[in-house]
């Protein structure tokens, strides 16, 4: 049977993990020289962005403003799909579409790999292997 946990116990488990993840992100931001380029803050996506306290933990650990991001500018999405949980998938679909159709600014693989964004993406990707 499913095990029931109080909200407090769940927070005691999840908060240190969120702080740890954002600490690793902060290290990668510093390592790749992005501190000054993120003055407008960061956008948190994924299901974890919806959990109470995630944005506040990100702001505290990263010392940046943070907000929860949702897919925008993609027609035909129902309200359920237009949530932070699906932002990465929607962004990848939009990227693939723009790349295939030749519309919009899309980097080729070698340009992206050589860019600062590419290096940061690679570093963050390593955190989740």
N, C-alpha and C positions, 0 to 999 in steps of 0.2 A: 504493500500500500504506500501511497505518497507520504512523505514525511513533512509535517508542518513545522515551519520555523517562524518565530516572531520577527517582526520587522526589524527590531533592534539587533537580533542575532544575525540576520541577513546583512544589515549595514556593517556590522563588525567584521564580516567576512569580505564584503565587496569593497568597502572604502579603501583599505590598504592596497588591494589589487589595482584599483583605479589610480591611486596615487603613484603606485609603482609604474604603471603603464605611462602615465603622463610624465613621470620623471625620466623615463627612457626617451620619450619624444623630445623633452627639453634638451637632453644630452645631444640628440641628433640635430636639433635646431642649432645649438651652439657649435657643434662639430662642423656643420656645413655652412656656417656663417650667415644664418638667416635672421639673427636677432633684430636687426634694424629694418628688415624688409617686412616684418610682421607687425608693424605699429598699429595697423587696423584691427588686429586680433586674428582669431582662428575660428573655423567652423567645424563643429563636431557632428559627425553623421554616424549612422548605424543605430541599431536598437538600443545600445547602451546610452546613447545621447538622450533617450527618453526617460531614463531612470532619474528619479529625484536626486539632486545633488551633483550630478555628473558635471554640469557646466561650472558650478561653483568650485569643484575640485580642480578642474582644468584651469580655471582662472587663477586659483591659488598657487598651484604647482608651476604653471607656465609663466605666471606674472604677466599675463596678457588678457585682454577681453576675449570672451568666447561666446558663441551662440550656437544654438541647435539648427542645423541646416536640413532643408527639405528640397527635393527636386522641383525646379521651376522651369518654365519655358518649354515644357514638353506637353503638347496637346493630347487630349484623350485619356489622361490619367484619372482614374477615379480617386476620390478622397482617400481611400484606404491605401492606395499605392503611392500617393504623393506624401509620403512621410519619411522621416530620417532613416528608417529601416531599409528603404529601397534607394537611397540617394546614390550609393556607390554603383549599384547595378544600373540605375538610370543614367548616371554619368558615363559609364563604360559603353552603354548602348548609344548614347549621343556621340561619344567620341568615335566609335566605329562607323556610325552613320556619316558623320562629317568627313571622316577619312575616306570612306568609300565613295561618297558623292562629290568630294572635292570642294565642299562648301565650308566656310569658316576656317579659323586658324587651327591647324592640327599639325603637330610636329611629327616628323618621321621618326622611326625607332632610334636611329643613331643620333639625331639632334636631341631627342628627349633624354637619352642615356647620358649625353655629355652636358646637359644643362644642370643647373643647381637643383631644379625641381626633380629632375631624374635621379640625381644622387640622393636627395632626401627621400624620394619614393622608394628607392632601393634600400635605404637604411631602415625605414619604417617597415618595409616588407620583411626584412630579416628579423625584426622583433617578433613577428607572428608565425615564424616557421616552426 
